[in-house]
Amino acid sequence: MKIKNIAVKIVIFALLHFKNNMFVPDLSYGEWIQFALCGLLLGMSKTGLSGAGLMVVPIMAQIFGGRTSVGIVLPMLLVADVFAVSYYHRHANWAHILRLAPAALVGIVIGVFFGKFINDAQFKTSMAWLVVLGISLMVWQDLRKGKLNVSNHWLVAAVLGVLGGFTSMVGNAAGPVFTLYLLAMRLPKNSYIGTGAWFYLLLNLMKVPFHIFSWRTISAESLSIDLFAVPVILLGAALGIRLVKYFPERAYRIFIIASTLAASLFLFL
């Protein structure tokens, strides 16, 4: 649990550092409730209930604006990623992580370039369509009952890696794309969660410099907003770990597909 201890120390340091200069966003009571709900869902999504995280994208975009929300959500994701890794790190399949990572980095760079030329409305629409595309591919593959074998095809991994990196950079919405790949690998439940936990942590860390120096969407102000979400993120992570234990392998796979599809449709509301 060394990773978790390091994460706790970082959070405490951040709280002490920002306590006298904390930026408190001017939100209504309803928006504060939605913000807290987003933190809870992110924590749950990172510890096994992955479909829940997609609901965060449109809610945060509605509260803070499309581009701004992406910079606020990224540190929240990293907090949840660290705690997911601290619990599931032994179950990761590094062969799949290393296969996807280079292509994902290429997708991130493409996202950095094109993300500068679209406004908030286009941002939200792009996020919605990219997520639905990923979900459609995932459901189609599963209905094929294994007839589409992508486990050893480097080209499919490369395409999904680039697409996932792009959607992750543009709107933190890469979940369905990488879920498609991981489900296609037919990984056991804990291996699926552990592999995803490590991969998303590395993916999100790769995005941080671009958000700080290129898009300038991460700042002291945005980080101080993120601190308000830390308690509910940790609560959601603990809740997700507990709930996943009750799912048999087959039921868990069906749940992931169904919940991710439902969450993607929520983007259009």
C-alpha positions as CSV (number, residue, x, y, z in Angstrom):
1,M,0.0,0.0,0.0
2,K,3.0,2.3,-0.4
3,I,1.3,4.0,-3.4
4,K,-1.7,4.8,-1.3
5,N,0.4,6.3,1.5
6,I,2.2,8.5,-1.0
7,A,-1.1,9.7,-2.4
8,V,-2.4,10.6,1.0
9,K,0.7,12.6,1.7
10,I,0.4,14.5,-1.6
11,V,-3.3,15.3,-0.8
12,I,-2.4,16.5,2.7
13,F,0.5,18.7,1.3
14,A,-1.9,20.2,-1.3
15,L,-4.5,21.0,1.4
16,L,-1.9,22.7,3.5
17,H,-0.5,24.6,0.6
18,F,-3.8,25.9,-0.7
19,K,-5.6,26.5,2.6
20,N,-4.9,30.2,2.6
21,N,-5.5,30.7,-1.1
22,M,-8.2,28.2,-1.8
23,F,-10.4,29.1,-4.8
24,V,-14.0,28.4,-4.0
25,P,-16.1,28.1,-7.2
26,D,-19.3,30.1,-7.3
27,L,-21.7,27.2,-7.8
28,S,-25.3,26.7,-6.9
29,Y,-26.4,24.1,-4.4
30,G,-27.5,21.9,-7.2
31,E,-24.2,22.3,-9.0
32,W,-22.3,21.4,-5.8
33,I,-24.4,18.2,-5.5
34,Q,-23.6,17.3,-9.1
35,F,-19.9,18.0,-8.5
36,A,-19.9,15.7,-5.5
37,L,-21.7,13.1,-7.5
38,C,-19.0,13.3,-10.2
39,G,-16.3,12.7,-7.6
40,L,-18.2,9.7,-6.3
41,L,-18.8,8.2,-9.8
42,L,-15.1,8.7,-10.7
43,G,-14.0,6.8,-7.7
44,M,-16.4,4.0,-8.4
45,S,-15.4,3.8,-12.1
46,K,-11.7,3.4,-11.3
47,T,-12.2,0.5,-9.0
48,G,-14.4,-1.7,-11.3
49,L,-17.7,0.1,-12.2
50,S,-16.2,1.7,-15.3
51,G,-19.4,2.8,-17.0
52,A,-20.2,5.2,-14.1
53,G,-17.3,7.5,-15.1
54,L,-18.8,8.5,-18.5
55,M,-21.6,10.3,-16.8
56,V,-19.0,12.7,-15.3
57,V,-18.0,14.1,-18.8
58,P,-21.3,15.9,-19.6
59,I,-22.1,16.9,-16.0
60,M,-18.7,18.6,-15.5
61,A,-18.9,20.2,-19.0
62,Q,-22.3,21.6,-18.1
63,I,-21.0,23.1,-14.8
64,F,-17.6,24.5,-15.9
65,G,-17.6,24.5,-19.7
66,G,-16.2,21.9,-22.1
67,R,-12.5,22.8,-22.3
68,T,-12.2,24.0,-18.7
69,S,-13.9,20.9,-17.3
70,V,-11.4,18.6,-19.0
71,G,-8.5,20.3,-17.0
72,I,-10.5,20.0,-13.8
73,V,-11.4,16.4,-14.3
74,L,-7.9,15.2,-15.1
75,P,-6.4,15.6,-11.6
76,M,-9.6,14.0,-10.1
77,L,-9.0,11.0,-12.4
78,L,-5.4,10.8,-11.2
79,V,-6.4,10.7,-7.6
80,A,-8.8,7.8,-8.4
81,D,-6.2,6.1,-10.5
82,V,-3.7,6.0,-7.7
83,F,-6.1,4.4,-5.3
84,A,-7.2,1.9,-7.9
85,V,-3.6,0.9,-8.6
86,S,-2.9,0.6,-4.9
87,Y,-5.5,-2.0,-4.6
88,Y,-5.4,-3.9,-7.9
89,H,-1.7,-3.4,-9.0
90,R,-0.8,-7.1,-8.6
91,H,-3.4,-8.1,-11.2
92,A,-2.2,-6.0,-14.1
93,N,-1.3,-7.6,-17.5
94,W,1.7,-5.5,-18.7
95,A,1.8,-7.0,-22.1
96,H,-1.5,-5.3,-23.0
97,I,-0.4,-2.0,-21.4
98,L,2.8,-1.9,-23.3
99,R,1.0,-2.8,-26.5
100,L,-1.4,0.2,-26.2
101,A,0.8,2.9,-24.6
102,P,2.8,4.1,-27.7
103,A,-0.3,4.4,-29.9
104,A,-2.1,6.2,-27.1
105,L,0.6,8.7,-26.8
106,V,0.3,9.4,-30.5
107,G,-3.4,9.9,-30.0
108,I,-2.8,12.3,-27.2
109,V,-0.5,14.5,-29.3
110,I,-3.2,14.5,-32.1
111,G,-5.8,15.5,-29.6
112,V,-3.6,18.4,-28.3
113,F,-3.3,19.8,-31.8
114,F,-6.9,19.5,-32.9
115,G,-8.3,20.4,-29.4
116,K,-7.1,24.0,-29.9
117,F,-9.4,24.6,-32.9
118,I,-12.8,23.6,-31.5
119,N,-15.1,25.6,-29.2
120,D,-17.0,24.4,-26.2
121,A,-20.1,23.3,-28.1
122,Q,-18.0,21.3,-30.6
123,F,-16.0,19.9,-27.7
124,K,-19.2,18.4,-26.1
125,T,-20.5,17.1,-29.4
126,S,-17.1,15.5,-30.3
127,M,-17.0,13.8,-26.9
128,A,-20.5,12.4,-27.3
129,W,-19.9,11.0,-30.8
130,L,-16.5,9.5,-29.9
131,V,-17.9,7.8,-26.9
132,V,-20.9,6.4,-28.7
133,L,-18.6,5.1,-31.5
134,G,-16.5,3.3,-29.0
135,I,-19.5,1.8,-27.3
136,S,-20.9,0.6,-30.6
137,L,-17.7,-1.1,-31.5
138,M,-17.5,-2.8,-28.1
139,V,-21.1,-4.1,-28.2
140,W,-20.7,-5.3,-31.8
141,Q,-17.5,-7.2,-30.9
142,D,-19.2,-8.9,-28.0
143,L,-22.3,-9.9,-30.1
144,R,-19.9,-11.6,-32.5
145,K,-19.1,-14.0,-29.6
146,G,-15.4,-14.0,-30.2
147,K,-15.5,-14.3,-34.0
148,L,-13.5,-11.1,-34.2
149,N,-10.1,-12.0,-32.7
150,V,-8.1,-8.9,-32.0
151,S,-5.9,-10.3,-29.2
152,N,-2.8,-10.7,-31.4
153,H,-3.5,-8.1,-34.1
154,W,-1.1,-5.2,-33.7
155,L,-3.0,-3.0,-36.2
156,V,-6.3,-3.2,-34.1
157,A,-4.4,-2.4,-30.9
158,A,-2.7,0.6,-32.7
159,V,-6.0,2.0,-34.0
160,L,-7.7,1.6,-30.6
161,G,-4.7,3.1,-28.9
162,V,-4.6,6.2,-31.1
163,L,-8.4,6.6,-30.9
164,G,-8.3,6.1,-27.1
165,G,-5.5,8.6,-26.6
166,F,-7.3,11.2,-28.7
167,T,-10.6,10.8,-26.9
168,S,-8.8,10.9,-23.6
169,M,-7.1,14.1,-24.4
170,V,-10.1,15.8,-25.9
171,G,-12.6,14.9,-23.3
172,N,-11.3,12.3,-20.7
173,A,-13.7,9.9,-22.5
174,A,-11.4,7.1,-23.5
175,G,-13.1,4.5,-21.3
176,P,-15.3,2.8,-24.0
177,V,-12.4,2.5,-26.4
178,F,-10.0,0.8,-24.0
179,T,-12.9,-1.2,-22.5
180,L,-13.4,-2.6,-26.0
181,Y,-9.8,-3.8,-26.2
182,L,-9.7,-5.2,-22.6
183,L,-13.0,-7.0,-23.0
184,A,-11.8,-8.4,-26.3
185,M,-8.9,-9.9,-24.4
186,R,-11.4,-11.9,-22.2
187,L,-9.4,-11.0,-19.1
188,P,-10.7,-12.2,-15.7
189,K,-12.4,-9.6,-13.6
190,N,-9.5,-8.6,-11.4
191,S,-7.0,-8.7,-14.2
192,Y,-9.3,-6.4,-16.3
193,I,-9.5,-3.9,-13.5
194,G,-5.8,-4.0,-12.6
195,T,-4.7,-3.7,-16.2
196,G,-7.0,-0.8,-16.7
197,A,-6.0,0.9,-13.5
198,W,-2.3,0.9,-14.4
199,F,-2.9,1.9,-18.0
200,Y,-5.2,4.8,-17.1
201,L,-2.8,6.1,-14.5
202,L,0.1,6.2,-17.1
203,L,-2.2,7.6,-19.8
204,N,-3.4,10.4,-17.5
205,L,0.1,11.2,-16.4
206,M,1.1,11.6,-20.0
207,K,-1.6,14.2,-20.5
208,V,-0.6,16.5,-17.6
209,P,2.2,18.5,-19.3
210,F,0.0,19.2,-22.3
211,H,-2.8,20.5,-20.1
212,I,-0.4,22.7,-18.1
213,F,1.9,24.1,-20.8
214,S,-0.2,23.9,-24.0
215,W,-3.9,24.2,-23.2
216,R,-3.3,25.8,-19.8
217,T,-6.4,24.1,-18.4
218,I,-4.6,23.0,-15.2
219,S,-3.7,25.8,-12.8
220,A,-3.5,26.5,-9.1
221,E,-7.1,27.6,-9.3
222,S,-8.3,24.4,-11.0
223,L,-6.3,22.3,-8.6
224,S,-7.9,24.0,-5.6
225,I,-11.3,23.1,-7.1
226,D,-10.2,19.5,-7.4
227,L,-9.4,19.3,-3.7
228,F,-13.0,19.6,-2.8
229,A,-13.7,16.4,-4.7
230,V,-11.0,14.3,-3.0
231,P,-13.1,12.9,-0.1
232,V,-16.0,11.8,-2.3
233,I,-13.5,10.3,-4.9
234,L,-12.0,8.1,-2.1
235,L,-15.5,7.2,-0.9
236,G,-16.5,6.2,-4.4
237,A,-13.3,4.1,-4.8
238,A,-14.0,2.2,-1.6
239,L,-17.6,1.6,-2.6
240,G,-16.5,0.4,-6.0
241,I,-14.1,-2.1,-4.6
242,R,-16.8,-3.5,-2.3
243,L,-19.5,-3.7,-4.9
244,V,-17.3,-5.5,-7.5
245,K,-16.7,-8.4,-5.2
246,Y,-20.4,-9.4,-5.5
247,F,-20.2,-9.8,-9.3
248,P,-19.6,-13.2,-10.9
249,E,-17.3,-13.1,-13.9
250,R,-20.0,-13.3,-16.6
251,A,-22.4,-11.0,-14.8
252,Y,-19.6,-8.5,-14.4
253,R,-18.9,-8.5,-18.1
254,I,-22.5,-7.9,-19.0
255,F,-22.8,-5.1,-16.4
256,I,-19.7,-3.3,-17.8
257,I,-21.2,-3.4,-21.3
258,A,-24.7,-2.3,-20.3
259,S,-23.5,0.5,-17.9
260,T,-21.1,1.9,-20.4
261,L,-23.7,2.0,-23.1
262,A,-26.2,3.7,-20.8
263,A,-23.6,6.3,-19.7
264,S,-22.7,7.1,-23.3
265,L,-26.3,7.8,-24.2
266,F,-26.4,10.2,-21.3
267,L,-23.9,12.4,-23.1
268,F,-26.6,13.5,-25.5
269,L,-29.0,14.7,-22.7
